[in-house]
Amino acid sequence: VYLCDRDMNVVTYELHLSVLQYQTAVIRGDLESADKLMSSIPREQRNRVAAFLEKQGFKEQSLVVSTDPEHRFDLALGLGRLEIAREIATEIATDTKWRQLGEAAMRRFNFELAEECLEQAKDFSGQLMLYSSFGKSDKLHTLAENANKAGIHNIAFICFFLLGDLESCINELVSTHRLPEAALFARTYIPSKLPEIVAAWKDQLSKTHPKAAAGLASPAEYPNLFSGLDFGLKAEEYLRIHNPVKLPAHAYPAMCERRQIPLQERVAEWLGRTQGDQQSPAADDEADLEGEIEAEIEAEQTGTREINLPTQPAAAPPVQQAADDDEDLDLDDDVVEGAAAAGDVVDD
C-alpha cells in the first residue's frame, strides 16, 4: 500500500492478505476458517496476529500463536497455565519473571512451584515466610547460610533465631559489628557470653568515645550490678543439658504439660540432684516425660514406629491440640523461659 501526504511524500506499508483474511474470519466468528488460514501467515506476522487475538478475547489461541516469550509469559500467567509460564521463565531466566510466577503459584496454592520460584529469584524474604510457615527447619538453615553469603544478615539472624541457634545469632550480630545488640541479646538469652561481648564493645567504643566506653559495666568486674545473673547462668546450663533434642511442632502439647512446672523450680530440682540430694516425685515425672518424648522422636526419625507423644497427667486445663505438621520446625520454648530468667524478671 502506497500513501502520499500533501507534501507529496510517499509512505509504503506492507499488508499481508493472509493476515487480513485471518482477522476477517475471526471477527465473523468463523474460527474453523481462521485455523485453516494460520498456516499461510508468515512467522514474522505471528506476534501481530497474537496481539489481535488477545484484544478479541481469544487468549488461549493467542498463547498458541505468539512467538514472543514476554507476551507468552504474561498470557500464561493470566490463563493460569503455570507450567507453561515456568518453562518460559526458565528460558528468560530473570528474577522478575520468577517472582511474578511465584506470586501466581502462591495464589493458586501451588507451594512446591512457589518454593522453586522463590529460590530461583533469590527472594530471601519470601523463602523465610514460606519455610517458617511450613516448619522446614533444614530449608531455614540453608536459607540462613545463603543469606549470610549474600550479605542479608537480618534474614540470616531471624532464621537462626527460629531454629533456636542462639550462638549463631550472637555471631551474626558480632560479625556485623552490632556489639550493643549482641550484648543485650547475650544478657537475655546467653548470659555466659556477656563478659566477652561487653569487653569487645568497650574496645570498639573506646576508639571513638573513650568516656562512654569507660562507663560500660561488665559482669566480670561488677556482678552486683546484674541482678538475677547467677540464676540466669544456672538456667542457661540447665537448658543446655536438658534440651539436646530439637522437637517437632506437634510435640508442643506434651511439652506444655511438662513445662507447667516453673523454670525456677526445675532448675532448683536439677541443682539438688547434681549435689546428691534426693530427687522429688515432680522431678522424676519431668525426667521420665523428657526421656519418653526423646525416645519417641528418635523412633520417628529412624522410621521404626509412628510418633505417639505421651502426656503428663495434671490438674491444669488441657492445652488445645495444635495442628499436626509433617515438617520439622524446631521448637525450644525453654529458651524463652531462660530469657526471662536470665533478665530481671525472676520475681514472678
Summary of the structure (lengths in Angstrom):
residues: 348
radius of gyration: 32.3
end to end distance: 90.7
largest distance: 112.1
contacts: 974
relative contact order: 0.07
helix: 67%
strand: 2%
